Structures are given as C-alpha cells and as structure tokens.
C-alpha cells in the first residue's frame, strides 16, 4: 500500500495517541470525519495499522524482573528456526522475540516474577530444547521505548 501525506499524518497522530476519537483525529489531520474513518479502516485492512494497545505498568501485574535471553541454535534450518520461534512465542513470559544475525540467533525478552521464575523458565523452556546449544541471560535494569516509529516514506511536500 502506498501512503499519501494524509495517511502518514493519520499514522503519526495515532502513534502519539491511539485513543483519539475519529472526530478528534479528523480535526488533527484536516479531514471530514467520514473521510478520516474510511482512511483508518483502509489502513487497518491493509495491515498498516495493526491494532491499538494499552501500555501497562509491569509491577501492577506482578512482574518484578525482566531479562533478555540470547539463544544460540545447534542448526539453522528453516524448520528449526520456525519451531523455536513458535515455541518461545507460546510462552506467556515472552514479550518479544528477535531473530538476529551475529553470534546468537535469537534475543528473547521475558517478563517474570523474580530470579527463581527466571531460572525455572531458562531450565524448563530453553535449555531442555534439543535445538538450543547455548543461552545467556542479561537482566534488564530499565526498559524504555519510543512510542512511535519514524515515517520514512512521507511523500514530498509533507
């Protein structure tokens, strides 16, 4: 899907505040509400907008610790990579999975209760997997992320 200036404005505005009403969004991007709603629906249908989420304080959910688990696989066939990715995505503790290049094959972000929970997760869900040859765990002291992605495809004049 090719985005025009107004599409980019809609995406940029929703990244800043996904709770805007359609009327507020339309005013912010300079469209009639009906036109804005049609564009948002098209952006959703085309997969440009992939959903709207609430940001939650981890401690409010009993998450006392976060970690990054670097994983090295024994083999690098598509079947092995796909099976491992599916496995880790099925774990409730996993918040993100990155298939990466370099010394390790995956970087897995986990949210756990405490150090005991992390140890049990590593032993029960990672080191027991036949395709895993090595893991290394790094504790996360602070987690921050940008609330939006940059828009590099903004049409000229926008």
C-alpha positions as CSV (number, residue, x, y, z in Angstrom):
1,X,0.0,0.0,0.0
2,X,1.3,3.4,-0.9
3,X,0.8,6.1,1.8
4,X,0.0,9.7,0.9
5,X,0.6,12.7,3.1
6,X,-2.7,12.4,4.9
7,X,-2.2,8.6,5.6
8,X,1.2,9.5,7.1
9,X,-0.4,12.2,9.2
10,X,-3.1,9.7,10.5
11,X,-0.4,7.1,11.3
12,X,1.8,9.7,13.1
13,X,-1.1,11.1,15.1
14,X,-2.4,7.7,16.1
15,X,1.1,6.6,17.2
16,X,1.1,9.6,19.6
17,X,-2.4,8.9,20.9
18,X,-4.3,5.8,19.8
19,X,-7.3,6.8,22.0
20,X,-8.3,9.8,19.9
21,X,-11.9,9.7,18.7
22,X,-12.5,9.7,15.0
23,X,-13.7,13.3,15.3
24,X,-10.6,14.4,17.1
25,X,-8.3,12.5,14.6
26,X,-10.1,14.1,11.6
27,X,-9.7,17.6,13.1
28,X,-6.0,16.9,13.7
29,X,-5.3,15.8,10.2
30,X,-7.7,18.2,8.4
31,X,-10.3,15.8,7.1
32,X,-14.0,15.3,7.4
33,X,-14.8,12.6,10.0
34,X,-16.3,10.3,7.4
35,X,-13.2,10.5,5.1
36,X,-11.0,10.0,8.1
37,X,-12.9,6.9,9.2
38,X,-12.6,5.4,5.7
39,X,-8.9,6.0,5.7
40,X,-8.4,4.5,9.1
41,X,-10.4,1.4,8.1
42,X,-8.3,1.1,4.9
43,X,-5.1,1.4,6.9
44,X,-6.3,-1.3,9.2
45,X,-7.5,-3.6,6.3
46,X,-4.1,-3.2,4.6
47,X,-2.2,-4.0,7.7
48,X,-0.5,-0.6,8.0
49,X,-2.2,-0.1,11.4
50,X,-2.0,-3.4,13.3
51,X,-4.0,-2.6,16.4
52,X,-4.3,-0.4,19.4
53,X,-2.8,-1.4,22.8
54,X,-2.7,-0.2,26.3
55,X,0.6,0.4,28.0
56,X,0.6,-1.3,31.4
57,X,2.9,-0.9,34.4
58,X,4.7,-4.3,34.7
59,X,4.8,-4.2,38.5
60,X,1.0,-3.8,38.6
61,X,0.8,-7.3,37.0
62,X,3.3,-8.9,39.4
63,X,6.3,-8.6,37.1
64,X,9.3,-7.9,39.2
65,X,12.0,-8.7,36.7
66,X,12.7,-8.5,33.0
67,X,15.5,-10.2,31.1
68,X,16.9,-10.7,27.6
69,X,17.8,-14.3,26.8
70,X,20.3,-14.7,24.0
71,X,19.9,-18.1,22.3
72,X,22.2,-19.9,20.0
73,X,20.8,-22.8,18.0
74,X,22.6,-26.0,17.0
75,X,21.2,-25.9,13.5
76,X,19.9,-23.1,11.3
77,X,17.4,-24.8,9.0
78,X,14.1,-23.0,8.4
79,X,12.2,-25.8,10.3
80,X,14.4,-25.5,13.3
81,X,14.2,-21.7,13.4
82,X,10.4,-21.7,12.8
83,X,9.9,-24.4,15.5
84,X,11.9,-22.5,18.1
85,X,10.2,-19.2,17.3
86,X,6.8,-20.8,17.7
87,X,7.8,-22.4,20.9
88,X,9.0,-19.2,22.6
89,X,6.0,-17.2,21.3
90,X,3.8,-19.7,23.1
91,X,5.4,-18.9,26.5
92,X,3.4,-16.4,28.5
93,X,6.6,-14.8,29.9
94,X,7.8,-13.8,26.4
95,X,7.1,-10.2,25.4
96,X,9.2,-10.0,22.3
97,X,11.3,-12.3,20.1
98,X,14.0,-11.1,17.7
99,X,15.7,-13.4,15.2
100,X,19.1,-11.7,14.8
101,X,22.4,-12.0,13.0
102,X,25.7,-12.4,14.8
103,X,27.0,-14.8,17.5
104,X,23.4,-15.5,18.7
105,X,20.4,-16.5,16.7
106,X,17.6,-15.1,18.9
107,X,17.1,-12.5,21.5
108,X,14.1,-13.2,23.7
109,X,12.6,-10.5,26.0
110,X,10.9,-12.1,29.0
111,X,8.9,-10.6,31.9
112,X,9.0,-12.7,35.1
113,X,8.1,-12.5,38.7
114,X,11.6,-12.9,40.2
115,X,15.0,-14.6,39.8
116,X,13.6,-18.0,40.7
117,X,11.0,-17.7,38.0
118,X,13.7,-16.7,35.5
119,X,15.9,-19.7,36.5
120,X,12.9,-22.1,36.1
121,X,12.0,-20.6,32.7
122,X,15.5,-20.9,31.4
123,X,15.9,-24.5,32.6
124,X,12.4,-25.7,31.7
125,X,11.7,-23.8,28.4
126,X,15.1,-23.1,26.9
127,X,17.9,-25.5,27.9
128,X,15.6,-28.6,27.5
129,X,15.1,-27.8,23.8
130,X,17.2,-30.1,21.6
131,X,17.7,-27.2,19.1
132,X,19.3,-24.9,21.7
133,X,23.0,-25.1,22.1
134,X,23.7,-22.1,24.4
135,X,21.8,-19.4,26.2
136,X,23.0,-16.3,28.0
137,X,20.7,-14.2,30.2
138,X,21.0,-10.5,30.8
139,X,18.9,-8.7,33.4
140,X,17.0,-5.6,32.3
141,X,17.5,-2.8,34.8
142,X,15.4,-0.3,32.8
143,X,13.1,-0.7,29.9
144,X,12.1,2.3,27.7
145,X,10.9,2.5,24.2
146,X,9.9,5.2,21.8
147,X,6.2,5.3,21.5
148,X,6.3,5.6,17.7
149,X,8.1,4.5,14.6
150,X,9.7,7.1,12.2
151,X,7.9,7.6,8.9
152,X,10.5,7.5,6.1
153,X,8.0,7.2,3.2
154,X,6.4,10.6,3.7
155,X,5.6,12.0,0.3
156,X,7.4,15.1,-0.8
157,X,5.8,18.3,0.3
158,X,4.6,16.6,3.5
